[in-house]
Structure formats: C-alpha cells, structure tokens
Amino acid sequence: MAAETLNTRLALKIDADTFRGTRDGVPGLLEELDRAGVKASFFLTLGPDNSGKAVLRVLRKKGFLGKMLRTNAIKMYGFSTLFYGTLLPAPRIGQRLAGALRSIESAGHEVNLHAWDHVRWQDRLDHLSPEEIEAELARGAGAFAEIFGRPPRAFAAPAWFCTEAGFLALEKQSFDYLSVTRGPAPFRPRAGGRALSLLEIPTTLPTLDEALGRDGVTEANWIERLIGRYRPGQTEVLTVHAETEGLAYRPLFRDLLARHRDRGVIPITLAEVARELGEQGPLPEKAVALCEIPGRAGKVAVPAAG
C-alpha cells in the first residue's frame, strides 16, 4: 500500500555552528540538496569558533554530557573542535571560509546570520549588557556584509536562546524575520512591554541530536518517527546542523530527503514563508519565555502560553 501523501510544506533551516561544520559539513549538505532538487535556508556563524569553551556546559547544564554521549560528539565535531578557543586558537570562520560561504548563495540557497561568536551568544547572552548584545550583532552583520556585499535579512539564534534584551537588540537590526524560538506557529514577539516589529518563525520539529537515543529513537527509525510528527497541509520548520546531518549523519539526511519526495513533502525556504506571512493579516503577539525541552541541555526560547 502506498504511503499517504502529506502535502506538508517543510522549510529546512540549516545552522552552521563551527569551523569544521562550515568547511566540511556544508559542502556535503549542498551535494545532497542539489541531488534532491531542494533549496534550504542557511544560517552562518562568522566569527571565532570557540567551541572548546563549551566543554564547561558539562558543569553548568543538566543533560549536556548525556546529549554528547548519545549523539557521539567526537564523530560530529571532530577532535580539534573540542579545543578551539582553549588549547587551540579559535579560527575565524568567515575570514577563513568566505569562498565556501559564497558558494551556498551561488547554489541558490538562502543565506543569513546565525552568530558572530556562537558560544558567547549561547552561554553568555544573559550576562551581556544591551550595548554588548548590539555590538555582537553588529560584528556578525558586518562580517556578513563583507562576504556577501549586503546585510543579512534574517537571524537565527544559537541554541534557540534569546533574552528580552536580545529581542530588543534584534529589533534594531531591521531583519525581515527571525527564527529564534521553538514552537508551533509564527508570531510577533513581545518584549519591553510591547509587541516588536519582528516576525518570528519558530522551529516546529525536534532535531536529530535531540531525538537519537531517547524514547526508542535510533538511526533506523528516526526518519519515520520524525515524519510521523508532520502536520498534513501545514508548514513545518526542521533545523538541520552542518556538524550533524552534514557530517556524521549525512546518509540519514540523504534518506530523509528521499522520503520527503515519496511522501509528497513540499520544500519551501524560510524567506518564502516570511514573504507569505507579510501578505497576510496580523499575527498573534506573544511574550517569550525560557524553558527546557526534551533532549536539549539548557533552556530555549518558546512562545509563552496565552
């Protein structure tokens, strides 16, 4: 019996967090996307790769060590990455890999900003002053403009972590849209006691690294478990990581794209979703809270209830 046609629209949001992921994982993803005839939305980290400093999350964030063991972090990130910014110098991703980054846009994919310093945003944002947050964003936007000759039009927060001060700083950048939170549907975030002039398009689905090794999910059944969560006729957003699906789990990504084709999943970019939403009526306004979600160490931003 043929599988049900879903007619789900799915936006692939691809985050490149590290030097190795950008250098080695992105080309692999581009090959798989080209083979499948799919366009995706890439979000790029452009400053220093300080991944070695993230080791301290073992002490600070419940579940971080378990997540690293479940997903075989060495296989994903490589040995050198675990020492960047500590025992090894932190390579400047945008400076070292500008040509590779331009190749993403040349292949017809959407490219936008993920971070200047991924680790600093993820681990230190709630300790930064508003001026420091604005400076962090300005450095990322400036590096992006040097590479692509234009400012970024969207931003996706590292690890889906954002504070009220972060949202207020993001509003000053005049992005077309954000993809900062985890949640079921787009909305306008509230911060500083008001609705912001920002469109937020959340990631709606769990990531591969959150799912593997939990609730009976294995490499063999992950694709069917994931597709089982797709809402027929709706728009879903799946975050893919260059370090995960682009490297250690690239065959799974290839199989996922093939399964999408078989099930009638319709590819769409986040920029296309944002344009459509801009032509529709007003979106719900929601405050944003920080909470834990299954499979992820540390809190993430989610639309508050009500």
ChimeraX attribute file (.defattr): number of C-alpha atoms within 10 A of each C-alpha:
attribute: neighborCount
match mode: 1-to-1
recipient: residues
	/A:1	3
	/A:2	6
	/A:3	8
	/A:4	10
	/A:5	14
	/A:6	18
	/A:7	18
	/A:8	20
	/A:9	21
	/A:10	23
	/A:11	25
	/A:12	21
	/A:13	22
	/A:14	24
	/A:15	28
	/A:16	28
	/A:17	27
	/A:18	30
	/A:19	27
	/A:20	21
	/A:21	25
	/A:22	25
	/A:23	18
	/A:24	16
	/A:25	24
	/A:26	26
	/A:27	19
	/A:28	19
	/A:29	23
	/A:30	19
	/A:31	14
	/A:32	20
	/A:33	18
	/A:34	13
	/A:35	12
	/A:36	14
	/A:37	11
	/A:38	19
	/A:39	18
	/A:40	24
	/A:41	25
	/A:42	27
	/A:43	25
	/A:44	27
	/A:45	26
	/A:46	33
	/A:47	24
	/A:48	23
	/A:49	27
	/A:50	24
	/A:51	23
	/A:52	20
	/A:53	17
	/A:54	20
	/A:55	14
	/A:56	11
	/A:57	15
	/A:58	14
	/A:59	10
	/A:60	13
	/A:61	14
	/A:62	14
	/A:63	16
	/A:64	20
	/A:65	15
	/A:66	15
	/A:67	20
	/A:68	15
	/A:69	11
	/A:70	16
	/A:71	19
	/A:72	14
	/A:73	18
	/A:74	14
	/A:75	13
	/A:76	22
	/A:77	22
	/A:78	15
	/A:79	12
	/A:80	13
	/A:81	21
	/A:82	20
	/A:83	19
	/A:84	21
	/A:85	17
	/A:86	14
	/A:87	11
	/A:88	13
	/A:89	13
	/A:90	18
	/A:91	20
	/A:92	18
	/A:93	24
	/A:94	23
	/A:95	14
	/A:96	14
	/A:97	16
	/A:98	16
	/A:99	12
	/A:100	16
	/A:101	23
	/A:102	13
	/A:103	14
	/A:104	19
	/A:105	15
	/A:106	10
	/A:107	13
	/A:108	13
	/A:109	17
	/A:110	21
	/A:111	24
	/A:112	24
	/A:113	25
	/A:114	29
	/A:115	29
	/A:116	29
	/A:117	24
	/A:118	25
	/A:119	21
	/A:120	20
	/A:121	23
	/A:122	19
	/A:123	19
	/A:124	11
	/A:125	19
	/A:126	16
	/A:127	12
	/A:128	15
	/A:129	12
	/A:130	16
	/A:131	11
	/A:132	13
	/A:133	22
	/A:134	19
	/A:135	14
	/A:136	21
	/A:137	24
	/A:138	16
	/A:139	17
	/A:140	23
	/A:141	23
	/A:142	17
	/A:143	23
	/A:144	26
	/A:145	13
	/A:146	13
	/A:147	17
	/A:148	16
	/A:149	10
	/A:150	12
	/A:151	18
	/A:152	22
	/A:153	17
	/A:154	25
	/A:155	24
	/A:156	27
	/A:157	22
	/A:158	25
	/A:159	23
	/A:160	18
	/A:161	24
	/A:162	25
	/A:163	17
	/A:164	18
	/A:165	18
	/A:166	21
	/A:167	20
	/A:168	20
	/A:169	20
	/A:170	23
	/A:171	16
	/A:172	12
	/A:173	17
	/A:174	13
	/A:175	17
	/A:176	18
	/A:177	24
	/A:178	25
	/A:179	22
	/A:180	23
	/A:181	26
	/A:182	23
	/A:183	17
	/A:184	16
	/A:185	17
	/A:186	24
	/A:187	20
	/A:188	22
	/A:189	25
	/A:190	20
	/A:191	17
	/A:192	11
	/A:193	8
	/A:194	11
	/A:195	14
	/A:196	17
	/A:197	17
	/A:198	20
	/A:199	22
	/A:200	24
	/A:201	26
	/A:202	25
	/A:203	25
	/A:204	21
	/A:205	17
	/A:206	19
	/A:207	17
	/A:208	25
	/A:209	21
	/A:210	17
	/A:211	22
	/A:212	18
	/A:213	18
	/A:214	13
	/A:215	7
	/A:216	10
	/A:217	17
	/A:218	14
	/A:219	12
	/A:220	9
	/A:221	11
	/A:222	18
	/A:223	19
	/A:224	12
	/A:225	14
	/A:226	17
	/A:227	17
	/A:228	10
	/A:229	12
	/A:230	20
	/A:231	14
	/A:232	16
	/A:233	13
	/A:234	12
	/A:235	20
	/A:236	23
	/A:237	25
	/A:238	18
	/A:239	19
	/A:240	23
	/A:241	27
	/A:242	30
	/A:243	27
	/A:244	25
	/A:245	23
	/A:246	28
	/A:247	23
	/A:248	19
	/A:249	19
	/A:250	18
	/A:251	12
	/A:252	18
	/A:253	20
	/A:254	19
	/A:255	13
	/A:256	17
	/A:257	19
	/A:258	15
	/A:259	15
	/A:260	20
	/A:261	16
	/A:262	14
	/A:263	16
	/A:264	16
	/A:265	22
	/A:266	16
	/A:267	21
	/A:268	19
	/A:269	20
	/A:270	23
	/A:271	20
	/A:272	13
	/A:273	17
	/A:274	18
	/A:275	12
	/A:276	10
	/A:277	16
	/A:278	14
	/A:279	8
	/A:280	8
	/A:281	7
	/A:282	10
	/A:283	15
	/A:284	11
	/A:285	18
	/A:286	20
	/A:287	20
	/A:288	21
	/A:289	17
	/A:290	17
	/A:291	13
	/A:292	12
	/A:293	15
	/A:294	10
	/A:295	20
	/A:296	20
	/A:297	21
	/A:298	19
	/A:299	17
	/A:300	23
	/A:301	23
	/A:302	24
	/A:303	24
	/A:304	15
	/A:305	8
	/A:306	6
